[in-house]
């Protein structure tokens, strides 16, 4: 029997960087415990699992990720993971670098005797260029975006590693996706609701039109910027709002933000 609840939860973490000198085992252990306690419906690891794309670094990252209890996990590669032809190890341990998935959630509307069957369509694309820090989706992948998100009734989530828009507090802009303008247009035309990414090690939320772009910080290292701390996100999706909580593993809650969802057309009976 399908469980009815008032929301579903996505745990978003990125930039683990196993093998880096500033990787902190205690941070990832705390993050594991807290994410398990949150019982997310979907776990998104938005790239840079490793420092240099070496096999033993992927093996370490996989051990940690496997300890997180979640019915659905999506792991994308980051620019560090594609160094030294590391994408071959990524594909062996985590699967294809292009993921398309559909999930169903039955959620109740607060204060009403109403239930909503939420169909969630997810597309994750590899934005990396081997041995480069820059990223690109590429025109060859635009039809993937169009076809994956063709049905207007779905709640639509797009996942990549690189950032599409500038992130405050990260210094001089660099490494933004080369074709970010075209990609943003494709996503807006497809009425994508939520974009998840990592890369810049700073958490931030950008509402762009009716689309929310959520960046995760570095979850398990001290490769931080200024006074930023290591962090991960918990995203709670309700019928009418989205709540994004950014938390330090084993520490304080850094921020809580609430955003209105764009209206969804009714599903057929």
C-alpha positions as a Markdown table, in Angstrom:
| # | Residue | x | y | z |
|---|---|---|---|---|
| 1 | Unk | 0.0 | 0.0 | 0.0 |
| 2 | Unk | 1.3 | 3.4 | -0.9 |
| 3 | Unk | 2.2 | 5.5 | 2.1 |
| 4 | Unk | 0.5 | 8.9 | 2.3 |
| 5 | Unk | 2.4 | 11.8 | 3.9 |
| 6 | Unk | 2.4 | 15.6 | 3.7 |
| 7 | Unk | 5.8 | 15.9 | 1.8 |
| 8 | Unk | 8.8 | 14.1 | 0.4 |
| 9 | Unk | 12.4 | 14.7 | 1.2 |
| 10 | Unk | 15.6 | 15.0 | -0.9 |
| 11 | Unk | 19.0 | 14.9 | 0.7 |
| 12 | Unk | 21.6 | 16.8 | -1.4 |
| 13 | Unk | 25.3 | 16.5 | -0.7 |
| 14 | Unk | 28.3 | 17.1 | -3.0 |
| 15 | Unk | 32.1 | 17.7 | -3.2 |
| 16 | Unk | 33.0 | 14.9 | -0.8 |
| 17 | Unk | 36.6 | 14.8 | -2.2 |
| 18 | Unk | 37.7 | 11.5 | -0.8 |
| 19 | Unk | 41.5 | 11.4 | -0.9 |
| 20 | Unk | 41.9 | 15.2 | -0.3 |
| 21 | Unk | 44.1 | 16.4 | 2.5 |
| 22 | Unk | 41.2 | 18.4 | 3.9 |
| 23 | Unk | 38.7 | 15.5 | 3.8 |
| 24 | Unk | 37.3 | 14.9 | 7.3 |
| 25 | Unk | 36.1 | 11.5 | 8.2 |
| 26 | Unk | 34.1 | 12.8 | 11.2 |
| 27 | Unk | 32.1 | 15.1 | 8.9 |
| 28 | Unk | 31.0 | 12.3 | 6.6 |
| 29 | Unk | 30.1 | 10.1 | 9.5 |
| 30 | Unk | 28.0 | 12.8 | 11.0 |
| 31 | Unk | 26.3 | 13.5 | 7.7 |
| 32 | Unk | 25.5 | 9.8 | 7.2 |
| 33 | Unk | 23.9 | 9.5 | 10.6 |
| 34 | Unk | 21.8 | 12.7 | 10.2 |
| 35 | Unk | 20.7 | 11.9 | 6.7 |
| 36 | Unk | 19.7 | 8.4 | 7.8 |
| 37 | Unk | 17.7 | 10.0 | 10.7 |
| 38 | Unk | 15.9 | 12.2 | 8.2 |
| 39 | Unk | 14.8 | 9.2 | 6.1 |
| 40 | Unk | 15.0 | 10.9 | 2.7 |
| 41 | Unk | 13.1 | 9.6 | -0.3 |
| 42 | Unk | 15.9 | 10.5 | -2.6 |
| 43 | Unk | 19.6 | 11.0 | -2.1 |
| 44 | Unk | 21.5 | 13.2 | -4.6 |
| 45 | Unk | 25.3 | 13.2 | -4.6 |
| 46 | Unk | 26.1 | 16.1 | -7.0 |
| 47 | Unk | 29.6 | 15.3 | -8.0 |
| 48 | Unk | 33.2 | 15.5 | -6.9 |
| 49 | Unk | 33.3 | 12.3 | -4.9 |
| 50 | Unk | 37.1 | 12.2 | -5.2 |
| 51 | Unk | 40.1 | 14.4 | -5.2 |
| 52 | Unk | 41.8 | 13.1 | -8.3 |
| 53 | Unk | 39.6 | 10.4 | -9.9 |
| 54 | Unk | 41.7 | 7.5 | -8.6 |
| 55 | Unk | 40.1 | 4.1 | -8.0 |
| 56 | Unk | 40.8 | 3.8 | -4.3 |
| 57 | Unk | 39.2 | 7.3 | -3.8 |
| 58 | Unk | 36.0 | 6.1 | -5.6 |
| 59 | Unk | 36.1 | 2.9 | -3.5 |
| 60 | Unk | 36.2 | 5.0 | -0.3 |
| 61 | Unk | 33.4 | 7.3 | -1.5 |
| 62 | Unk | 31.2 | 4.3 | -2.4 |
| 63 | Unk | 31.7 | 2.8 | 1.1 |
| 64 | Unk | 30.3 | 6.0 | 2.7 |
| 65 | Unk | 27.5 | 6.4 | 0.2 |
| 66 | Unk | 26.4 | 2.8 | 0.6 |
| 67 | Unk | 26.0 | 3.4 | 4.4 |
| 68 | Unk | 23.2 | 6.0 | 3.7 |
| 69 | Unk | 19.8 | 4.3 | 3.9 |
| 70 | Unk | 17.6 | 5.7 | 1.1 |
| 71 | Unk | 15.3 | 3.9 | -1.4 |
| 72 | Unk | 16.6 | 6.0 | -4.3 |
| 73 | Unk | 20.1 | 7.4 | -4.9 |
| 74 | Unk | 21.4 | 9.4 | -7.8 |
| 75 | Unk | 25.1 | 10.0 | -8.0 |
| 76 | Unk | 26.7 | 12.2 | -10.7 |
| 77 | Unk | 30.3 | 12.7 | -11.5 |
| 78 | Unk | 32.2 | 16.0 | -10.9 |
| 79 | Unk | 35.2 | 17.5 | -12.6 |
| 80 | Unk | 37.6 | 16.0 | -10.1 |
| 81 | Unk | 36.1 | 12.5 | -10.8 |
| 82 | Unk | 36.9 | 12.7 | -14.5 |
| 83 | Unk | 40.6 | 13.4 | -13.9 |
| 84 | Unk | 43.0 | 10.7 | -14.8 |
| 85 | Unk | 40.2 | 8.9 | -16.8 |
| 86 | Unk | 38.4 | 8.5 | -13.5 |
| 87 | Unk | 35.0 | 8.4 | -15.3 |
| 88 | Unk | 35.8 | 4.7 | -16.1 |
| 89 | Unk | 35.9 | 3.9 | -12.4 |
| 90 | Unk | 32.8 | 6.0 | -11.8 |
| 91 | Unk | 30.8 | 4.1 | -14.4 |
| 92 | Unk | 31.9 | 0.8 | -13.0 |
| 93 | Unk | 30.9 | 1.6 | -9.4 |
| 94 | Unk | 28.0 | 4.0 | -9.8 |
| 95 | Unk | 26.6 | 3.3 | -13.3 |
| 96 | Unk | 25.8 | 5.5 | -16.3 |
| 97 | Unk | 26.7 | 9.2 | -16.2 |
| 98 | Unk | 23.3 | 10.0 | -17.7 |
| 99 | Unk | 20.4 | 9.1 | -15.5 |
| 100 | Unk | 16.6 | 9.4 | -16.1 |
| 101 | Unk | 14.2 | 8.3 | -13.5 |
| 102 | Unk | 10.5 | 8.6 | -12.5 |
| 103 | Unk | 9.2 | 8.4 | -9.0 |
| 104 | Unk | 5.7 | 8.5 | -7.5 |
| 105 | Unk | 4.7 | 10.0 | -4.2 |
| 106 | Unk | 1.2 | 10.2 | -2.6 |
| 107 | Unk | 1.0 | 13.3 | -0.5 |
| 108 | Unk | -1.8 | 14.9 | 1.5 |
| 109 | Unk | -2.7 | 18.6 | 1.3 |
| 110 | Unk | -2.5 | 20.3 | 4.8 |
| 111 | Unk | -5.9 | 21.2 | 6.2 |
| 112 | Unk | -7.8 | 19.5 | 3.3 |
| 113 | Unk | -9.3 | 16.1 | 2.7 |
| 114 | Unk | -7.2 | 15.8 | -0.4 |
| 115 | Unk | -4.4 | 13.6 | -1.7 |
| 116 | Unk | -2.1 | 14.4 | -4.6 |
| 117 | Unk | -0.3 | 11.8 | -6.7 |
| 118 | Unk | 3.0 | 13.5 | -7.4 |
| 119 | Unk | 4.9 | 12.1 | -10.3 |
| 120 | Unk | 8.5 | 13.2 | -10.3 |
| 121 | Unk | 10.7 | 13.1 | -13.4 |
| 122 | Unk | 14.5 | 13.3 | -12.8 |
| 123 | Unk | 17.2 | 13.9 | -15.4 |
| 124 | Unk | 20.9 | 13.9 | -14.4 |
| 125 | Unk | 23.5 | 14.8 | -17.1 |
| 126 | Unk | 27.2 | 14.8 | -17.0 |
| 127 | Unk | 28.5 | 18.3 | -17.3 |
| 128 | Unk | 32.2 | 17.5 | -17.2 |
| 129 | Unk | 35.0 | 17.8 | -19.7 |
| 130 | Unk | 37.8 | 15.3 | -18.8 |
| 131 | Unk | 40.9 | 16.9 | -17.2 |
| 132 | Unk | 39.2 | 20.3 | -17.2 |
| 133 | Unk | 37.5 | 22.2 | -14.4 |
| 134 | Unk | 35.0 | 23.8 | -16.9 |
| 135 | Unk | 31.7 | 22.2 | -17.7 |
| 136 | Unk | 29.3 | 22.0 | -20.6 |
| 137 | Unk | 26.0 | 20.2 | -21.2 |
| 138 | Unk | 26.3 | 20.4 | -25.0 |
| 139 | Unk | 23.8 | 20.8 | -27.8 |
| 140 | Unk | 23.7 | 17.1 | -28.3 |
| 141 | Unk | 22.0 | 16.8 | -24.9 |
| 142 | Unk | 19.3 | 19.4 | -25.4 |
| 143 | Unk | 16.9 | 16.8 | -26.9 |
| 144 | Unk | 17.4 | 14.7 | -23.8 |
| 145 | Unk | 16.1 | 17.6 | -21.7 |
| 146 | Unk | 13.1 | 18.2 | -24.0 |
| 147 | Unk | 12.1 | 14.6 | -24.2 |
| 148 | Unk | 12.6 | 13.8 | -20.5 |
| 149 | Unk | 10.5 | 16.8 | -19.4 |
| 150 | Unk | 7.9 | 16.7 | -22.1 |
| 151 | Unk | 4.9 | 15.9 | -19.8 |
| 152 | Unk | 3.8 | 19.1 | -18.1 |
| 153 | Unk | 2.1 | 17.1 | -15.2 |
| 154 | Unk | 5.4 | 15.9 | -13.8 |
| 155 | Unk | 7.4 | 17.6 | -11.1 |
| 156 | Unk | 10.7 | 18.0 | -12.8 |
| 157 | Unk | 14.2 | 17.8 | -11.3 |
| 158 | Unk | 17.4 | 18.4 | -13.2 |
| 159 | Unk | 20.8 | 17.4 | -11.7 |
| 160 | Unk | 24.3 | 18.3 | -12.8 |
| 161 | Unk | 27.7 | 19.0 | -11.1 |
| 162 | Unk | 28.6 | 22.5 | -12.4 |
| 163 | Unk | 26.8 | 25.7 | -11.6 |
| 164 | Unk | 24.5 | 27.4 | -14.2 |
| 165 | Unk | 24.4 | 30.8 | -12.5 |
| 166 | Unk | 27.0 | 32.6 | -10.4 |
| 167 | Unk | 27.2 | 31.8 | -6.6 |
| 168 | Unk | 27.8 | 34.7 | -4.2 |
| 169 | Unk | 30.9 | 34.5 | -2.0 |
| 170 | Unk | 32.9 | 32.4 | -4.4 |
| 171 | Unk | 35.3 | 35.1 | -5.7 |
| 172 | Unk | 36.0 | 35.7 | -9.4 |
| 173 | Unk | 33.5 | 33.8 | -11.6 |
| 174 | Unk | 35.0 | 30.8 | -13.4 |
| 175 | Unk | 33.9 | 27.3 | -14.5 |
| 176 | Unk | 30.3 | 28.2 | -15.0 |
| 177 | Unk | 28.8 | 25.8 | -17.6 |
| 178 | Unk | 30.0 | 27.1 | -21.0 |
| 179 | Unk | 26.5 | 26.9 | -22.5 |
| 180 | Unk | 24.7 | 28.0 | -19.4 |
| 181 | Unk | 22.5 | 30.5 | -21.2 |
| 182 | Unk | 21.2 | 27.9 | -23.7 |
| 183 | Unk | 20.8 | 25.3 | -20.9 |
| 184 | Unk | 18.8 | 27.7 | -18.8 |
| 185 | Unk | 16.5 | 28.4 | -21.8 |
| 186 | Unk | 16.0 | 24.7 | -22.4 |
| 187 | Unk | 15.1 | 24.1 | -18.7 |
| 188 | Unk | 12.8 | 27.1 | -18.6 |
| 189 | Unk | 11.0 | 26.0 | -21.8 |
| 190 | Unk | 10.6 | 22.5 | -20.3 |
| 191 | Unk | 9.1 | 24.0 | -17.1 |
| 192 | Unk | 11.7 | 22.4 | -14.9 |
| 193 | Unk | 10.9 | 23.0 | -11.2 |
| 194 | Unk | 14.2 | 22.2 | -9.4 |
| 195 | Unk | 17.9 | 22.2 | -10.4 |
| 196 | Unk | 20.4 | 20.6 | -8.0 |
| 197 | Unk | 24.2 | 21.1 | -8.3 |
| 198 | Unk | 27.5 | 21.4 | -6.4 |
| 199 | Unk | 31.0 | 22.4 | -7.5 |
| 200 | Unk | 31.5 | 25.8 | -5.8 |
| 201 | Unk | 31.5 | 24.6 | -2.2 |
| 202 | Unk | 29.1 | 27.3 | -1.2 |
| 203 | Unk | 25.4 | 26.6 | -0.5 |
| 204 | Unk | 22.9 | 29.0 | -2.1 |
| 205 | Unk | 19.4 | 29.1 | -3.6 |
| 206 | Unk | 18.6 | 31.0 | -6.8 |
| 207 | Unk | 14.9 | 31.3 | -7.8 |
| 208 | Unk | 15.0 | 31.9 | -11.6 |
| 209 | Unk | 11.5 | 32.5 | -12.9 |
| 210 | Unk | 9.4 | 29.6 | -11.6 |
| 211 | Unk | 12.5 | 27.4 | -11.3 |
| 212 | Unk | 14.6 | 27.0 | -8.1 |
| 213 | Unk | 18.3 | 26.3 | -8.4 |
| 214 | Unk | 19.8 | 24.8 | -5.2 |
| 215 | Unk | 23.6 | 24.7 | -4.7 |
| 216 | Unk | 25.2 | 22.4 | -2.1 |
| 217 | Unk | 28.4 | 23.2 | -0.3 |
| 218 | Unk | 31.2 | 20.8 | 0.4 |
| 219 | Unk | 29.8 | 18.1 | 2.6 |
| 220 | Unk | 32.8 | 16.4 | 4.1 |
| 221 | Unk | 35.9 | 18.6 | 3.7 |
| 222 | Unk | 37.4 | 21.8 | 4.9 |
| 223 | Unk | 37.9 | 23.1 | 1.4 |
| 224 | Unk | 35.6 | 26.0 | 2.3 |
| 225 | Unk | 35.6 | 29.7 | 1.4 |
| 226 | Unk | 36.0 | 32.5 | 3.9 |
| 227 | Unk | 33.7 | 31.8 | 6.9 |
| 228 | Unk | 31.6 | 29.1 | 5.1 |
| 229 | Unk | 31.4 | 25.8 | 6.9 |
| 230 | Unk | 31.0 | 22.3 | 5.4 |
| 231 | Unk | 27.3 | 21.6 | 4.8 |
| 232 | Unk | 24.6 | 19.5 | 3.0 |
| 233 | Unk | 21.0 | 20.3 | 2.2 |
| 234 | Unk | 17.7 | 18.7 | 3.1 |
| 235 | Unk | 14.9 | 19.7 | 0.6 |
| 236 | Unk | 11.3 | 19.1 | 1.6 |
| 237 | Unk | 8.8 | 19.3 | -1.2 |
| 238 | Unk | 5.2 | 20.0 | -0.2 |
| 239 | Unk | 2.2 | 20.4 | -2.6 |
| 240 | Unk | 2.5 | 24.2 | -2.4 |
| 241 | Unk | 6.0 | 25.0 | -1.0 |
| 242 | Unk | 9.6 | 23.9 | -1.0 |
| 243 | Unk | 11.7 | 24.1 | 2.2 |
| 244 | Unk | 15.5 | 24.1 | 1.9 |
| 245 | Unk | 17.5 | 23.5 | 5.1 |
| 246 | Unk | 21.3 | 23.8 | 5.0 |
| 247 | Unk | 23.1 | 22.0 | 7.9 |
| 248 | Unk | 26.7 | 21.5 | 9.1 |
| 249 | Unk | 27.3 | 17.8 | 9.6 |
| 250 | Unk | 27.1 | 17.3 | 13.4 |
| 251 | Unk | 26.6 | 21.0 | 13.9 |
| 252 | Unk | 24.3 | 23.9 | 13.5 |
| 253 | Unk | 21.6 | 24.6 | 11.0 |
| 254 | Unk | 22.9 | 27.4 | 8.8 |
| 255 | Unk | 19.7 | 28.4 | 7.1 |
| 256 | Unk | 16.1 | 27.6 | 6.4 |
| 257 | Unk | 14.4 | 28.9 | 3.3 |
| 258 | Unk | 10.9 | 28.6 | 2.0 |
| 259 | Unk | 9.8 | 29.0 | -1.6 |
| 260 | Unk | 6.4 | 28.8 | -3.3 |
| 261 | Unk | 6.0 | 26.1 | -6.0 |
| 262 | Unk | 4.7 | 27.0 | -9.4 |
| 263 | Unk | 1.1 | 25.8 | -10.0 |
| 264 | Unk | 0.8 | 22.3 | -11.4 |
| 265 | Unk | -2.0 | 21.3 | -13.8 |
| 266 | Unk | -4.3 | 18.5 | -12.4 |
| 267 | Unk | -3.6 | 14.9 | -13.3 |
| 268 | Unk | -6.3 | 13.0 | -15.2 |
| 269 | Unk | -8.5 | 10.8 | -13.1 |
